[in-house]
Amino acid sequence: MSQLSQQEGPAPQAGAIMESVQDRIENGENIEQVEKAYLELQTRLVGALDSTKTILKDIREFNKNSWVVRYPRLAESSSKSLDNGAADGSPSRPLRRSLSFADDPSSSLEVVMRPGMQRSMTLASVPEHEEPASDETAQKIPPQDDASSLLPVHSDLQVLRLDLKLGPTGASSTASFLVNQLEKASIANLLEERIKVSMSYIDKLKTRVEDTSSKILVTGDLNAGKSTFVNALMRRDILPVDQQPCTGMFCEVHDAAENEGREEIHVMKQGVAYKRTDESTFIRAPVEDLESLVVDEENAQRSLKLYLYDARAPSESLLHNGIADIALIDAPGLNRDSVKTTANFARQEEIDVVVFVASAANHFTLSAKEFLWNASQEKAHIFIVVNRFDDIKDKARCRRTVLEQIKQLSPGTYEDAEDLVHFVDSNSALHSQSTNSSFEKLESDLRSFVLLNRSKSKFQPVATYLDNVISDVNLLSASNAILAETERDQARADLERARPALEAMKSNRDGLEDGLGDVEDDGASKAQARTRDRLNKGLDRVA
């Protein structure tokens, strides 16, 4: 069990890597400094990905060969001997929790979580004789340094969570709804499969980190104005717009400079890896055919690459920026149908920045909330555009409502709402001849987020994912370590109870062995005497 407990020892602190280099990037005065810091962070993050994958691989081997890793659950303890935190809600004193495992929910251990490392708490088994701690003594309890006891602040696994639910669709995904009647080995197998999926995902993240280009997914609900927003960014009516849902396929917009300066459409063939220099992998079409292509249901399962020329200066253009290759992906509406919605969710792993376009009138639908919640598990920051804001009469109320929803769905985005949440009207920005200050600020912030802060937009999602994986490893190792120690102590206690009987059996064995020796010696002597007597009698007869 000690091997699993030590797994988090060399764990990379991805967040710390981000912060140390991000400061240099934000203070950089030219592109060269930005690129140097970016490459340094890229190298370190690739190393963190490799280290994390090695840890997960070791856990899989440990699960197979040494210890069946148990799936932990933490819940509020019924015991009142320790208060749940200080009066202000901060975890400045020990927290008593009930630790159980999915394969044996009826049995639980009383444990104490103590303040420890950032994003973690120490967990120790509770001695039976422990008395309730007073406020004064509780504040003085020092954090433990035992690395095998680190636990994340949250009481459930994040990346390695077994998301199996009981009950109707939409039931809570908390631990109480997990399948808990499976045998220990079955749950361990499910957990091993989840680790395998995470390792595969880490490989994809590594590919993204090593890729010098950046992809921006523009998504949102039906008729939220996603295509109009992309058109406004390009300063031209290029993507088709309509009152009805129009975009039925993924449209990936690139700078024409990546296509030797030619404006055209490449419709990618299904089942074939796209390669720009190999025409057998795509169908070429003129830009004028774009509308007919995206509304044609026959192309619904395809994707296309749209190469466009932007005559603006690199300081004004997002695609033609002079620093990095940027692609804008205009996605179908989330609730267009289940296939399109699933595709939107799946594409998160290959993109660097999510730009979520919401309607100022409708705010966030259920599909939008689910998408944002899932995206925030990897991407701490999401760029949110509240479109058609000019049509809203009570703008202050709309702004408050939207920001409150964002606070619940993506806390990281809410904290940087000044730079990441924008209330605009894309159609007005596209067609108005006057200056649109709100949209210009949006463009400036988006350029900064994608370009000068590429380490945040491209690498922060990776760092967030790694932090969540390491937190899960901490939870697995700490809880399994406590279980192993409990089972070890129980085995020792059973041994101590059995020791008197064992000693008695040893004593009886010694007496029995002595008795058997005497019987053997006596029997051998008698046999020897009888044999000698018979031999003598036989010799006498012969004589």
N, C-alpha and C positions, 0 to 999 in steps of 0.2 A: 504493500500500500504506500510505502514511503516514496516509491518511484512516481506514482501519480501525484502525490503531494508536492513533489519537487518540480512538476511540469511547468508551473508558472514562474520558476526562478529566472530563466533567461528571457522572459516575455518582453517583447518590444513595447515601449511606451509610445505608441503612435502619436498620441496627442501632444506629448512633449516634443517629438520631432517636428510636428507641424509648427508649434509656437516658436521654437528656437530659430527656425529659418524664415518663418513668416514675418517676423519683426524686420529682418534684413530686407525682405522684398518690399514691405510697405514703406521703408525709408529709402529705397533705391531711387536715384535721380535719373537713371537712364536705362535703356533696354538691356545693355550689357550686364549691368548689375542684377537686373531682374532675372535674366537668363542664367547667370552664374548661380544665383541662389536657387532657382528652379531646378537646375541640374543636380545640385548638391542634395536637395530634398528628394529628388527622384531616386538617386542612388541609395539614400538611407531608407526610403520607404520600400524599395524593392527588397532590401535586406530584411526589413521587418516582415514583409509578406513571406519570404522564404523561412524565416525563423518560426512564424506562426504556423505555417504549414507543417514544419517539422514537429512542432509540439502536438498538433492534431494527429499526425501520423503515429507518434509515440503513444498517444492515448488510445488509438485504435488497436495497436499491438498489445498494449497493456490490458485492454479490455478482452482481447482474444486469449491471451496466454497467461495472465497473472491474476487478474481481479475482474469480476463482473461488475462493471461500473453501474452504480445505481442512479436512478433519476430522482433528484431531490425536489422537495416542495417546502417552502417556508410559509408559515401562517401565524396570525396573531395568537399569542399564548393565552390560555385561560387563567394562568397564574398571575397574581397581582403583587407578588413579592418585589418585583422591579417595575417602576413606572416606565411607560413607553416614551422615553425622551424627556427633555426638559420642558418647562412650561411654555416656552416659545416655539416648541415643535422641533427644535434643532436636536440632532443626535449627539448631545454633549455628555450623555451618561448611558450606561449599558441598556440595551433593549432586549427583553426576553422574548424569544420566539419558539415556536413549535416546529421541529424539523421531522418530516416524514418522507417516505419514498413511495413512488407510484405503484410499485408492485406489492407494497404492504401498507396501505393507508391507515389500517387500524392501529398500527404501532407508531409511536412518535417519541422523539427525544426533546427534552427541554434544553434549549441552548441560549447563550447570551451573545449578542452582537455588540462589540465595542468599537468606538471611533478608532480609525486607523488611517491607512493611506488614502489619498485623494481618490474618490469614486469607489472606495472600498471600506469595509469594516472587518474587524477581526471577529472570529466566531470561536467560542470555547464551550465545551460541555459544562453543564451546571452541576457543581457538587451537591450531593443530597443535603449536606449540613449547612449550605449557604443560607445566611440570614438576609432579610431585606436590607438593602443598602440605604443609608440616609442620604439626604441631598448633599451633605458636605462630603461624605466619603465617596459617593458616586462620582462627584466631579473630579476626585483625586485619582481615580483608577486609571493607570497609564495604559496606552494602547499596547497590545502585544506585538512583538517583532517576529513571531513565528509565521514565516511566509506560507506555510501550508494551511493557514487558517484565514486567508484573505477572502472576503466575500464582497460582491458588488452591493451597492445600496439597494437596488431593486431586489425583490424576493422571487423572481422568476427568471428562467433562462431567456435570452433574447434570440441570438442566432441559432443556438442548438435546441431551441424549444421544440418539443414534440407536439405539434398543433393538431392533435386528434381530439375531437369534441364529441360529447354525448348530448343527446337532446335535439331539438329542432334546429333548423338552419338559423344562423344568427345568434345562437346561444353564446354565452360568455366563453372567452378563450382562457379564462383563469385556470389554475391548477385543478380546481374542484370539478371541472368538466373534462379533464383528461381521462383517457382510458386508464383505469387503475386496477383492473382485475386481471391483467396479463401476468404471467409468471415472470420472474426476475430475468431469465435469459432472453425472453421475447422482447422486453423493454430495452435491454442492453443491445439487442440486435437493431432495434429501431433507432436507438441513439447512435450506434455505429454508422448506420446509413445516413443519418443527419450529418455526422461529422464528415463523411465521404462527400456529401453534397457541398458542404462548406469548403472543403479542400479544392473541389472543382471550381467553386466560385472564386476562390483566392487566385487560381490560375488565370481566370478571366480578368480579375482586378489587376494582376501583374501585367497582363497584355495592355490594359488600359493605361497603366502608369507609364509603361515604356513607349506608348504611342505619343508622338509629338503633336498630333492633332487633337482638337476638342470638339465634342458633339453636344449640341444644345437641343433638347427635346421640348418642343412647344406643344403642350397638351392642355386639355380642359374638357368641359362638358360640351354637348352639342350646341351650336349657334352661340358660343361665347365670344366669337370673333377672333379665333386663332389665326385663320388665313389673312384676315384684315390686318392683324397685328404684324405678321411676317411681312406683308406688303408695305406697311408703314416703315418697318425697319429697312426695307430695300428701297423705299421712296419710289415705288412704281407698282401699278396694278398688274401683278403677274399671276398670283394664285387666284383661282376662281372663288368668288364669294356669292352667297345667295341666302335668302331667308330660310330655305330648306337646307338640311345637312348636305354639304357639297363634297368635302374632302373624304373620299372613301378609301384612300390608300396612304401609305407613308411617303411623303415627299421630302427628300433630303436635298436641301439647297446648298450648293457650293459656289465658291468663287470661280469664274470662268478661267482665271489664270491657272487653275489646276487642270484644266482641259485644253491647254495650249491656246487660251484666249477665245475659244469657240463657245457660243451660247447654244446649248442643245439639251435634249432630254435623253437619258439612258434608262430605258425600262428594263429592270433586272429580271432575268429568267429564273423561274423557280427551281430550287434544287441545285443551282450552279453558283459557285463562289464568284462574285463580281470582280472583274479586273478591267480597269479603264482601257488598257492597251489591247485587250482581247475582245473583239467584237462578237465572238461566239458566246459571250457571257451576258450580253444585253442586246436590246433592240434600240436603235437610234431613231429619234423623232425630233422634229422642229419644235421650238418653244411655243409656236402658235397652236400646237395640238394639245397643250397641257390640259385645258378644260375638258376636252372630250375624253382624255385619258383618265383623269381622276374621277369623273362621274360615271364611267363605264363600269358596270357591275362585273364584267368579265375580268377586269383588272383588280378586283377587290382584294385578292390575296397577294398581289404583287407590290413591290416598292419601286420607286424611281429616284434617280439622281438628276437634279436640275442644276445645270451650270449656267450662272448668270454673271453678267459684267456689271460692275459698279464703278461709275465714273468719278465718284467722290474721292477725296483725298483719304489716305490711310488713317489719318487722325479722326475722320468722321465715319468711316465705314466699319462695320462689324466683320464682314467676310473678308474684305480686301484691306487688312489691317497692318500688314508688313511684319507681324511678329509670329503668328501661328495660323495654321490652317483650321478654319472654323466651319462647321456645318450646322445649318438650322434644319431641324426635322419637324415638319408640320404633320401632326398625327391626327387620325380620325378621332371624333368625339368619344369620350369615355363610355357613355351610355348609348352609343349608336347600336351596338349589339354585343353579345357576350364574347364573340370571337375578337372583335376590335378592342374591347376593354382588356381582355386577357393579353393581347399583343402589346398594348400600352404598358401593362405591368411588367411584361417580360423584357421590354427594351430598356428598362431602368439600368440593368447591369452593364450595358455597353455605352451609356451616355454619361457625360460629365456634369452637365448642368440641367436642371429641370426648370423650365419657365412655365408656370401654371397660369392659364388665362381663365378668369372667372367673370361671369356677368355681374355687373353692379346691381342688377335688378334681382337676380336669383341667388346671389352669394354662392355657397358651397352645397351641392347636392350630396346625397348619400354616396354616390359613386366617387365624387370629388373628395369627400372626407376619407373614404377608404384608401383612395390612391395616395393622398397626402400623408396619411398615417403610415402606410407602407413605405413610401419614399423617405420619410423622416427617420426610419430605422437605419438607413444607410447614409442619407444626405442630411446633415444637420442644418444646412441652409438651402432654402428653395426660393427661387425668384418668382414672385407672384404679381401678376398684372390683373387689376380689377378694371375690366373694360367697360366702355359705354357709360362712363361716370358722368358725362355731361347731361345724360337723360334723367339723372336722379335729382329730385327737388330737395329732399332733406339729406344733403351730402354729409353733414356731421354725424347724423344717426347711422347712415350707411357705413361710414368709415369706422365708427366705434364697433358696430356689429361684426364687420369683417375682421377687424383686428382681434376681437375677442375670440372668434372662431379659430384664427391662426394661432393664437396663444395656446389653445388646447391641442391643435393638430401638429404644430411644428414650433416648439418653444425657441429653438435656435433662430428660426426665421423671425419670430416676434421680437426677439432681443435686438435684431438689426433691421427692424421694420423701416427705419428711415431710408436705408439703402436698398432693401430687398422687396418692399411692398409699394406698389405704385398704382395710383388711381388716375386713369387716363381715358381718353377716347381715341382709339386708333384710327377710326374713319376720319375724324376731324384732323388728326395729325397728318394723314395721307393726302387729303384734298384741300386743306386750308392753305391759303397763300401767306397767312400771318404766322408769326413765330408761336410755337406751342411749347411753352416753358416746361410743363409737366412731362411731356413726352421726351423733350430734349434731356431732361434730368434722368428719365428712365434709360435712355440710350447711353448716357454717360456712365450711369451706375452699372449697367449691364456690361459695357465694354470693360470697365474697371474690374468687375467681378470675374469676367472670363479671361481677360488678358493680363493686366498687371497683378491680379490676384489668382493667377492660374493655379498656384499651389493650394488655394482654398477651394476653388471651383472644381479642380480635377483631382486633387489629392485628399481634401478634407473628407469626402465620402469614403475613401479607402481607409483613412485613419479612424473614422467613426466606426466602420465595420470591424476593423482590427481591435479597437477598444472594447467593442461589444463581445467579440470572440474571447478576448482575454478575460473579461469579466465572467463570462460563462465558464471558462476553464477554472477560474478562481472558485466559483460556486461549486462546480463539480468536485474539484480536488478537496476543498475544505469540508464539504458535507460528507464525502466518501471517507475522508481521513477520520472524521469524528465517528462515523459508523464503524470503521475498521478498529479504531481504538476501543469503542464500546464492545464490539464483539471479542476483541482481545482480552479486555478486562473481564468480560463474562466468562470466557474460556478459562482464564486464570482463577476466577472465583470458583468455577465448577471443579477445577483441578484441586484447589485447596480443600473443597468439601470432600472430594474423593480421596485426598491424600491419606487420611487415617486408615481407610479401608485398604488402600494400596500398601501402606506400611505393614498393616496386619498380614496382608497376603504375602508380602516379602518375607516377613518373619516366619509364617507358616511354611513358606516355600523352603526356607533354610532348614527348618526342623524336618520337613519331609525329605529334603535331600540328604540330611544326616541319617535319618532312619533308613532310607533306601540304601545308603552306603553300608550300614550295618547288616541289613538283610542280604545285600549282595555278597559281603565278606563271609557271612555265616553260611550262605548257600554254597559259595565257592569252596569253603573249607570242607563242608559235608560231602560235596560232590567229589572232592579230591580224595577224601578218606575212603569213600565207597569204591572209587575207581581203583585206588591202591590195593584195597582188600581183595577185590575181585581178580586183579592181576596176580597177586600173590597166590591166591587159591588156584588159579589156572596154571601157574608155574609149578606148584606142588603136584598137580595131577600129571603133568607132563613128565616130571622127574620120577 
